Structures are given as structure tokens and as C-alpha cells.
Amino acid sequence: MPFDLDNVLVVAISSSALFDAREEDRIFREQGQRAFIDYQIANEDRPFKKGTAFPLIEGLLRLNTLSKKQLVEVVVLSHNNPEAGLRAMNSVEHYGLELSRAAFVGSTPVARYLPPYRVKLFLSRNEADVRQALAGRVAAGLIYDPPTQLCAESNQLRIAFDGDAVIFSDESERVYQQTKNLQAFFEHEQANAQKPMADGPFAAFLRWIAQVQADASIRNSDDSSPIRTALVTARNGPAVKRVILTLRAWGVAIDEEFFLGGINKAEILQAFNPHIFFDDQDVHAAPASRLVSTARVMCGPTADIAPPAPVVVPAAEVTPPSAHYEEVTKVPDLAPVGALTKKVFETRLREIFLGYTPLNNGVLDPRYRKFIADNRDRPGTARAAILRELERYDLSGMTSHKPMLNREREDMVAAKLARVVAKAADSAQGKLDLK
């Protein structure tokens, strides 16, 4: 009888999120794929160091030991070439992780495999994969480099969340971003205090945690809960009430809640000592990542990224986003050509160029920022033609391995981008040649 994944929390994780593979990534970038594979094979009996998400996975798997039934299933879902994947599985065995399922898919977008595995939480170092997972309504986080010291707490899994655009929808945050007026935001929250906020991407995961906490049969030897949660949010003052009433309406109790009103989150998080912290803003996540394991939820108006790229697989193979996520994940329609606005042009070029600077916290290389600035004031038809040429080389669905343009000299890249603009002048020409 096939193993049923529907009634367990399935967590898919990339090998580079589970283990610290920064040295291996450097070899790939500097020496190429063949050298990377040869290095992995030569070192496949040498275990990786523990990575950023290792403590979280270890803590989640511990729940299976405490429960009378399986609560969690972890799947390694990696862009590694299968030849190079054995080292990851040997490392799993070395650390004694109860994890037996894995997929090594090369350059295939991992979003293709999230629905078949019934994945409910996805963790990766690949920005495009995280955005595509969120577009498919899977809770997902972009994993930062490991902190100075990983959480060593073994008796209790500790998870910290930001609020807006993580647990809750981004509705309230959009009010502030549109008005840039804190008083208007407070007035909106006071007027809607009795109206529960809609679910954010991690609401289902939080509810699952609450169910585990409420199960009296899942306890540590001292009868304490095996999970502890914290809400660490920039909200304060009049914006607090709606959070409390929303969680009450959901029937969810968070163990510790911090309403910081702009205070640095990092020190509070260090004191809470979570196995992982989820936040949608790099301004909070980056400082926290130096002290605690951190993942960035790549959605919401303050995520400093373009909307998620469309999944590069047949539509029938991917669960479509719900209406709630449509505003965040929808890629603007580019037709008719003459209607291409500056905003759409900048959004799509940023999305494409981020594929050439992955794992850089959403910050574009200056040469790509200059290209956008130099061309955004062109007529709409010219902007559309440039975009069509660049979309031939949209790498947002590729692996975390750094593509070739990211390794070339700046003058070479500049020359190629100049040819993009020149070729765009005649949209009837053939495929752009970047050789």
C-alpha cells in the first residue's frame, strides 16, 4: 500500500539549506559544473557541516519520536546533479536524521514536484524556487547563511514569525505602503480591529503547530510542550488589538508576542533563541540572520523583489494560486505592446536580472540597475521590444548555480546588453545571439 502523505506535514528542503555548502557553491561558480561534481564525488564520505535549517529539521523530526503517529515527513529536494547527490544522503545518515526520501532534479524547476510530494513547507537557498513555491500556495522561505552559532536547544522546537505578509495577509502593510502615513495605518487597524485578517502564507503552518501543541499525548518527559512559538512584529500601539483578536478568532495561541514598534528585532530574537525565524523584509531578516537561523518569505509589498515568476512547467502540473495570492503573484500582461508601462518594464527586468545575481538578498548588480535606468524612459513599444529579447534569457526558473553572465567581465556584459537594445529595434529578427 502506498505511503500516504496527505495527513502529515511534508517539508521539502534543498541540500544547501540543510547543510552548509558554501564552499561547494564557490567551486561551482569559479570552476564549473564538472569540477563541482568531481569534488562532491571525491568528498562524498566527508559529511557536510550543519546548515542554517538543520536545527529546524532536527526539531521537526523529533516530533515523530514523541508522537504515536508520524507527524512530519522531510524530503530533500535538490537541484544537485544525481551524481553529486550521494554526499548529501551520506551526510543525512551521518547525523542520524530519520529522512529517507530525496529527489535530485538538476536544472528542472523544483515547483514541478511540490504538489506530488504534498509539500506544505519549502526551504531553499534558491530565490526563484522560493517565489514559485509561494505562488503555488506553499509556505516557503529563502534561507540565509548560517548564524555564528546554530540553536542547540534539543528539548523544545522554537519558531519565531513576523506578522504581516507571513502569518497574516499583506492587506494592512499595503495600506501603510500606499499612504506612507503611520497615523493612517493606525486608523485603518482601529477601524478594522474586529475584522480578522486573512491568512498569510504561513497561517496553515502556524495552525498545524497549534494542533501539535494542543495534543496532550505529544509531550516532553517533563510534560512541557515540544514546540514554542513567538510573534516578533514591528506593530505597536493601536495596531496591536487587531493581531490579538485575529489570533483569537483563528483559535491559535502564540506563546510569546513582541510588538516592537521599530525596535531592532535581532536582540529579541537572540533572547528567544529560535531554531528559525521567518520574516518578509530583508531589513529585519538580514540583521537577525547573523544571530539566529533566518528565512525570508519572498512576498508582500515590502519584500523588495519583483512579483514571483511564472512556473516554467505545464500549467496542469502546478496547483494554481488562490484568489488571495493573486495580487502578489500575478505577472502583468504585456499585451498590447504599446501599453507596456515603466512599472511593468522595471518589474520584469528586475525579475530577470535577479536570476543573474541569486542569493544576494534581492539587491541587483549596479550594471543591471543602470541598464534599467537607461531604458525605462524609452517609448512603450521600445520597452516591450527590449523585454521580449531579454525574456529569452529569463533564468528565474533555473538552479541556484550562478549563470554564466554573472562570471563575465563588466565590459563584456555591457556589450551584450547593448546588443539586446540594438536587436530589440527589429522584433522580427531571430533568436538573440549572446555568444
C-alpha positions in Angstrom: 0.0 0.0 0.0 1.5 3.4 -1.0 2.6 5.7 1.9 0.0 8.5 2.3 1.5 12.0 2.5 -1.8 13.8 2.8 -2.0 13.7 6.6 1.5 14.6 7.6 3.5 17.9 7.4 5.7 17.4 4.4 8.8 19.6 4.5 10.9 19.9 1.3 14.3 21.3 1.7 17.3 21.9 -0.6 20.5 20.2 0.4 22.2 23.6 0.6 19.6 24.8 3.2 20.0 21.6 5.3 23.8 21.6 5.0 26.4 24.3 4.7 27.5 24.0 1.1 29.0 27.5 0.6 32.5 26.1 -0.3 30.9 23.7 -2.9 29.0 26.6 -4.4 32.2 28.6 -4.7 33.8 25.7 -6.6 30.8 25.6 -9.0 30.9 29.3 -9.6 34.7 29.5 -10.2 35.4 26.1 -11.8 32.2 25.0 -13.3 29.8 22.0 -13.1 32.2 19.2 -13.8 34.7 20.4 -11.2 31.8 20.7 -8.7 30.6 17.1 -9.4 34.1 15.7 -9.2 34.6 17.5 -5.9 31.4 16.1 -4.5 32.2 12.6 -5.5 35.7 12.8 -4.2 34.3 14.0 -0.8 31.1 12.0 -0.6 32.3 10.2 2.5 33.1 13.5 4.2 29.9 14.9 5.8 28.8 18.4 5.3 28.7 20.8 8.2 25.2 21.6 9.5 23.4 24.3 7.6 21.0 27.1 8.6 17.9 24.9 8.6 19.4 21.8 10.2 18.2 22.6 13.7 14.6 23.2 12.5 14.6 19.9 10.6 16.1 18.0 13.5 13.5 19.5 15.8 10.6 18.7 13.5 11.7 15.1 13.1 11.9 14.8 16.9 8.2 15.2 17.0 7.8 11.8 15.3 9.6 10.2 18.2 7.3 11.9 20.8 4.1 11.1 18.9 2.4 7.8 18.4 2.0 8.5 14.7 4.1 10.2 12.1 3.6 13.9 12.1 6.4 15.1 9.8 8.0 13.8 6.6 11.1 15.6 5.3 12.2 15.3 1.6 15.5 16.6 0.3 14.5 18.3 -3.0 17.7 19.4 -4.6 19.0 20.9 -7.9 22.1 18.8 -7.5 23.0 16.5 -10.3 22.2 12.9 -9.2 26.0 12.1 -9.4 26.7 14.7 -6.7 23.7 13.9 -4.5 25.1 11.0 -2.7 27.2 13.2 -0.4 24.0 14.8 0.9 22.4 11.5 1.7 25.6 10.2 3.3 25.5 13.4 5.5 21.9 12.7 6.4 23.0 9.2 7.6 26.0 10.6 9.4 23.8 12.9 11.5 21.2 10.2 12.2 18.3 12.2 10.6 15.2 10.0 10.1 14.9 11.1 6.5 14.8 8.6 3.6 13.2 10.4 0.6 15.1 12.6 -1.8 14.9 14.0 -5.3 17.9 15.3 -7.3 16.4 17.1 -10.3 19.2 19.1 -11.9 18.0 22.2 -13.7 14.3 21.2 -13.6 12.3 23.8 -11.6 11.5 22.2 -8.2 8.0 23.7 -8.2 7.0 20.8 -10.6 7.5 18.4 -7.7 5.9 20.2 -4.8 2.3 19.1 -5.5 3.1 15.4 -5.9 5.0 15.3 -2.7 2.2 17.2 -0.9 4.7 19.8 0.3 3.4 22.2 2.9 6.7 23.9 3.8 9.6 24.5 1.5 13.1 25.8 2.4 15.7 26.7 -0.1 18.7 28.9 -0.9 17.3 29.5 -4.4 15.3 32.7 -4.6 13.4 31.8 -7.8 12.3 28.4 -6.3 11.0 30.1 -3.2 9.0 32.7 -5.1 7.5 29.9 -7.3 6.6 27.9 -4.3 4.8 30.9 -2.7 3.0 31.4 -6.0 1.7 27.8 -5.7 0.4 28.5 -2.1 3.2 26.6 -0.4 4.7 28.2 2.7 8.3 28.9 1.7 11.4 30.7 2.9 14.7 31.8 1.4 17.4 30.5 3.8 20.2 32.9 4.8 23.8 31.9 5.6 24.2 30.1 8.9 24.4 32.4 12.0 27.6 32.5 14.1 26.1 29.7 16.3 23.2 27.4 15.4 20.5 26.9 18.0 21.5 23.9 20.2 18.2 23.6 22.1 17.2 19.9 21.8 14.2 19.7 24.2 11.9 22.2 22.5 11.5 23.3 18.9 11.3 27.2 18.9 9.9 29.0 15.9 9.5 32.8 15.5 7.4 34.5 13.0 6.9 38.1 11.7 3.2 39.0 11.3 2.1 40.9 8.2 2.8 39.0 4.9 4.0 36.0 6.9 1.3 34.8 9.3 -1.3 37.3 8.2 -2.0 38.6 4.7 -0.3 41.8 3.5 -3.5 43.8 3.5 -2.5 46.1 6.4 1.0 46.5 5.2 -0.3 47.6 1.8 -2.3 50.4 3.5 0.9 51.8 5.0 2.9 51.4 1.8 0.3 53.2 -0.2 -0.1 56.1 2.2 3.3 56.3 3.9 1.4 57.6 6.8 1.6 55.8 10.1 -1.4 57.5 11.5 -3.5 56.3 8.5 -2.3 52.8 9.1 -3.3 53.0 12.8 -6.7 54.4 11.9 -7.2 51.6 9.4 -6.3 49.0 12.0 -8.5 50.5 14.7 -11.5 50.7 12.3 -11.0 47.0 11.4 -9.9 45.7 14.8 -12.9 43.4 15.0 -12.3 42.0 11.5 -9.9 39.1 11.5 -7.0 39.4 9.0 -6.9 37.0 6.1 -4.4 34.1 6.1 -0.8 34.8 5.1 1.5 32.2 3.5 2.5 30.7 6.9 -1.0 30.7 8.6 -1.6 27.0 7.8 1.8 26.0 9.2 1.1 28.0 12.4 -2.3 26.2 12.8 -0.5 22.9 12.4 1.9 23.9 15.2 -1.1 24.9 17.4 -2.7 21.4 16.8 0.5 19.7 17.9 0.8 21.9 21.0 -2.8 21.1 21.9 -2.3 17.4 21.7 -1.8 16.2 25.3 -0.2 13.0 24.1 2.7 14.8 22.5 4.8 16.0 25.4 8.4 16.0 26.7 9.3 13.9 29.6 8.6 16.8 32.0 5.1 17.3 30.4 6.2 20.5 28.6 5.2 21.2 25.0 7.8 20.2 22.4 7.1 23.4 20.5 7.2 27.1 21.5 6.3 29.9 19.2 6.9 33.7 19.1 5.4 36.6 17.1 8.0 39.3 16.6 6.4 42.2 14.8 7.1 45.9 14.2 3.4 46.6 15.0 2.7 48.6 18.2 0.1 50.9 19.8 -3.3 50.9 18.1 -2.2 48.1 15.7 -1.8 45.5 18.5 -5.5 44.9 19.1 -6.3 43.5 15.7 -3.4 41.0 15.9 -4.7 39.6 19.2 -8.3 39.4 18.1 -7.3 37.8 14.8 -5.4 35.0 16.5 -8.3 34.6 18.9 -10.7 34.2 16.0 -8.4 31.6 14.5 -8.3 29.7 17.7 -4.5 30.0 17.8 -2.4 30.9 20.8 1.2 32.1 20.3 3.4 31.6 23.3 5.3 34.9 23.2 4.3 38.1 21.4 6.6 41.1 20.9 5.2 44.3 19.5 8.4 46.3 18.9 7.3 49.5 17.0 10.6 49.8 15.1 12.9 48.4 17.7 15.6 46.1 16.3 14.3 42.5 16.2 17.7 40.8 16.3 18.3 41.1 20.0 14.8 40.0 21.0 15.3 37.0 18.7 18.6 36.2 20.2 17.0 36.1 23.6 14.1 33.9 22.3 16.7 31.6 20.6 14.6 30.2 17.8 15.5 27.3 15.6 14.3 29.5 12.8 12.8 33.0 12.2 10.5 33.8 9.3 10.3 37.5 8.1 9.3 39.1 4.8 11.7 42.1 4.9 15.4 41.9 4.4 15.8 45.0 6.6 14.8 42.7 9.6 15.8 39.3 8.3 19.4 40.2 7.4 20.5 41.5 10.8 18.6 38.6 12.5 20.4 36.1 10.4 23.7 36.9 12.0 22.4 35.8 15.3 19.7 33.1 14.6 18.7 30.9 11.7 16.6 33.0 9.4 14.4 32.6 6.3 12.9 35.3 4.2 9.3 35.0 2.9 9.6 36.4 -0.6 6.2 38.1 -0.9 4.3 41.2 0.2 4.8 44.9 -0.7 7.9 45.4 1.3 9.8 42.3 0.1 11.9 44.4 -2.2 11.5 41.9 -5.0 9.5 41.6 -8.2 6.3 39.5 -8.2 7.0 35.8 -8.4 8.0 34.5 -11.8 5.5 32.1 -13.5 6.4 28.5 -13.0 8.2 27.2 -16.1 6.2 23.9 -16.4 2.9 23.0 -18.0 0.1 24.7 -16.1 -1.7 21.4 -15.5 1.2 20.2 -13.4 1.1 23.1 -10.8 -1.6 23.9 -8.3 -2.8 27.4 -9.3 -2.6 30.3 -6.7 -5.7 31.1 -4.8 -7.6 34.4 -5.2 -5.9 35.6 -2.0 -2.4 35.4 -3.5 -3.4 36.7 -7.0 -2.4 40.2 -6.3 1.0 39.2 -5.1 1.9 36.6 -7.6 0.3 37.7 -10.9 2.7 38.6 -13.6 1.4 41.6 -15.5 0.1 41.1 -19.0 2.5 42.6 -21.5 0.0 43.0 -24.4 -0.7 45.1 -26.2 2.9 46.1 -26.8 2.3 49.8 -26.8 0.7 49.6 -23.3 3.8 48.4 -21.5 4.3 50.8 -18.6 7.5 51.8 -16.9 6.4 50.0 -13.8 5.9 46.7 -15.6 9.1 47.1 -17.6 11.1 47.7 -14.4 9.4 44.9 -12.5 10.1 42.3 -15.2 13.7 43.4 -15.9 14.4 43.3 -12.2 12.9 39.8 -12.0 15.1 38.6 -15.0 18.3 40.2 -13.7 17.8 38.8 -10.2 18.4 35.5 -11.9 21.9 36.6 -12.6 22.6 37.7 -9.0 20.9 35.0 -6.9 21.3 34.8 -3.1 22.1 38.4 -3.0 19.1 39.5 -0.8 17.3 41.0 -3.8 20.0 43.6 -4.5 20.8 44.0 -8.2 24.3 44.3 -9.5 24.9 48.0 -10.4 25.3 47.3 -14.1 21.7 45.9 -14.2 20.3 48.8 -12.3 22.0 51.1 -14.8 20.5 49.2 -17.7 17.0 49.6 -16.3 17.5 53.3 -15.6 18.9 53.9 -19.1 16.0 52.3 -20.8 12.9 52.8 -18.7 12.1 56.2 -20.3 12.0 54.8 -23.8 8.6 54.6 -25.6 6.4 51.8 -24.5 6.9 49.9 -27.8 10.7 50.1 -27.4 10.5 48.9 -23.8 8.4 45.9 -24.8 10.8 45.0 -27.6 13.8 45.1 -25.2 11.8 43.0 -22.7 11.0 40.4 -25.4 14.7 40.0 -26.2 15.7 39.7 -22.5 12.9 37.2 -21.8 14.7 34.7 -24.0 17.3 34.6 -21.2 15.0 34.7 -18.2 16.8 32.5 -15.6 14.3 32.9 -12.8 13.4 29.2 -13.1 16.9 27.9 -13.1 19.0 26.4 -10.3 20.9 28.2 -7.6 24.1 27.7 -9.6 25.3 31.1 -10.8 24.8 31.5 -14.5 27.5 32.5 -17.0 26.8 36.2 -17.2 27.4 36.6 -13.5 31.0 35.4 -14.1 31.9 37.6 -17.1 33.8 40.9 -17.1 31.7 44.0 -16.8 32.7 45.3 -20.2 31.5 42.0 -21.8 28.2 42.2 -20.1 27.7 45.8 -21.1 28.4 44.9 -24.7 25.9 42.1 -24.7 23.2 44.3 -23.1 23.9 46.9 -25.8 23.3 44.3 -28.4 20.0 43.5 -26.7 18.8 47.1 -27.2 20.1 47.1 -30.8 18.3 43.9 -31.7 15.1 44.9 -30.0 14.8 47.7 -32.6 13.8 45.0 -35.0 11.5 42.5 -33.3 11.3 40.4 -36.5 14.9 39.2 -36.1 15.8 35.7 -34.9 16.9 34.5 -31.6 19.3 36.8 -29.8 22.8 35.6 -30.0 24.9 36.3 -26.9 27.9 34.4 -28.0 
